[in-house]
Amino acid sequence: MSDVEQYARARLVKDSPDEAPAVPAVLSYDGRVHVTVPEEGDWYFPRELLEQGLRAPTTVGDIHIWPCGRVQAVMEFHSPKGVAVVQFEKKALVRFLRRTYTTATPVAH
């Protein structure tokens, strides 16, 4: 069970600008960030990657996050099935990050 769970509307970025369907993504946190995008997959990564990716392009393994203008951020996920590029509103991601610090139980080391 996640300490924090938040639904966020995301947009799948496709080859054609006309093909950018909105999808209901789920962000959760239980010591690491978990992003679920329907029909695309699930990805887990450190919270620090999301924090850094909101300010500047950041990569860890097969996950890339970068700011896109002033109000959006992009996450690019590579997997054996292919590449998923998902665009979020920054304010939803910032709200999620704040909640991970205020409601999440600290992870024992």
MARBA-51112 format. One line per 4 residues: number of its first residue (from 1); their letters; for each residue x, y, z of C-alpha. Coordinates in Angstrom, 2 decimals, always signed. Each point is the difference from the previous one (the first is absolute). Layout:
NUM	A	X Y Z; ...
This chain:
1	MSDV	+0.00 +0.00 +0.00; +1.25 +3.43 -0.93; +0.41 +2.78 +2.52; -1.11 +2.54 -2.63
5	EQYA	-2.15 -0.50 -3.08; -1.16 +2.66 -2.44; -1.76 -0.11 -3.31; +1.25 +2.38 -2.67
9	RARL	-1.10 +0.65 -3.52; +2.84 -0.61 -2.38; +0.37 +0.23 -3.73; +1.68 -2.72 -2.05
13	VKDS	+2.32 +1.64 -2.52; -0.22 -1.69 -3.39; +1.57 +0.60 -3.41; -2.88 +2.19 -1.14
17	PDEA	-1.16 +3.02 +2.05; -3.56 -1.12 -0.68; +0.76 -3.24 +1.85; +0.58 +1.18 +3.56
21	PAVP	-2.75 -1.73 +1.96; -0.62 +0.95 +3.62; +0.39 -2.93 +2.38; -0.65 -0.40 +3.75
25	AVLS	+3.45 -0.68 +1.44; +0.54 -1.08 +3.60; +2.91 +1.30 +2.05; +0.80 -1.77 +3.25
29	YDGR	+2.82 +0.01 +2.52; +1.17 -2.57 +2.53; +3.68 +0.86 +0.25; +0.28 +0.38 -3.77
33	VHVT	-2.22 +1.52 -2.66; -2.26 -2.33 -1.94; -1.63 +1.27 -3.22; -2.77 -2.01 -1.65
37	VPEE	-1.23 +0.98 -3.45; -2.87 -2.12 -1.36; +1.00 -2.19 -2.95; +3.58 +1.27 +0.22
41	GDWY	+1.38 -1.48 +3.21; +1.35 +0.55 +3.49; +3.29 +1.63 +0.95; +1.80 +0.41 +3.31
45	FPRE	+2.73 +2.51 +0.73; +1.51 +2.08 +2.81; -1.90 +3.09 +1.13; +3.15 +2.05 -0.59
49	LLEQ	-0.23 -0.74 -3.75; -3.42 +1.65 -0.16; +1.14 +2.96 +2.10; +3.03 +0.61 -2.22
53	GLRA	-1.91 -0.62 -3.22; -2.42 +2.82 +0.75; +2.93 +2.44 -0.10; +2.33 -1.44 -2.65
57	PTTV	+0.27 -3.05 -2.28; +0.84 -3.05 +2.13; +0.55 -3.66 -0.83; +0.32 -3.17 +2.06
61	GDIH	+0.20 -3.20 -2.02; -2.96 -0.25 -2.34; -1.88 +2.97 +1.48; +0.42 +3.58 -1.18
65	IWPC	-1.80 +3.00 +1.52; +0.21 +3.62 -1.10; -1.90 +3.28 +0.31; -2.00 +1.00 -3.07
69	GRVQ	-0.64 +3.72 +0.10; -1.24 +1.64 +3.17; -3.02 -2.18 +0.75; +0.76 -3.51 -1.19
73	AVME	+2.48 -2.82 +0.50; +0.71 -3.05 -2.13; +0.85 -3.53 +1.08; +1.49 -2.40 -2.53
77	FHSP	+0.00 -3.68 +0.89; +1.97 -2.60 -1.97; -0.91 -3.68 +0.24; +0.30 -3.13 -2.14
81	KGVA	-3.49 +0.87 -1.34; +1.19 +3.37 -1.27; +0.01 +3.61 +1.16; -2.82 +1.83 +1.78
85	VVQF	+0.14 +3.79 +0.14; -2.43 +1.53 +2.49; -0.64 +3.68 +0.67; -1.28 +1.25 +3.38
89	EKKA	-0.91 +3.37 +1.42; +2.84 +1.03 +2.32; -2.40 +1.16 +2.70; -1.44 -3.52 +0.33
93	LVRF	+3.51 -1.45 +0.37; +1.03 +2.67 +2.52; -3.18 -0.65 +2.04; +0.80 -3.73 -0.07
97	LRRT	+3.60 +0.60 +1.15; -1.16 +2.22 +2.87; -2.39 -2.71 +1.14; +2.84 -2.56 +0.00
101	YTTA	+1.80 +2.13 +2.58; -3.00 +0.88 +2.16; -1.92 -3.29 +0.13; +2.50 -2.74 -0.86
105	TPVA	+1.47 -2.12 +2.73; +3.81 +0.27 -0.01; +1.77 -3.05 -1.35; +2.24 -1.71 +2.56
109	H	+3.63 -0.38 -1.07
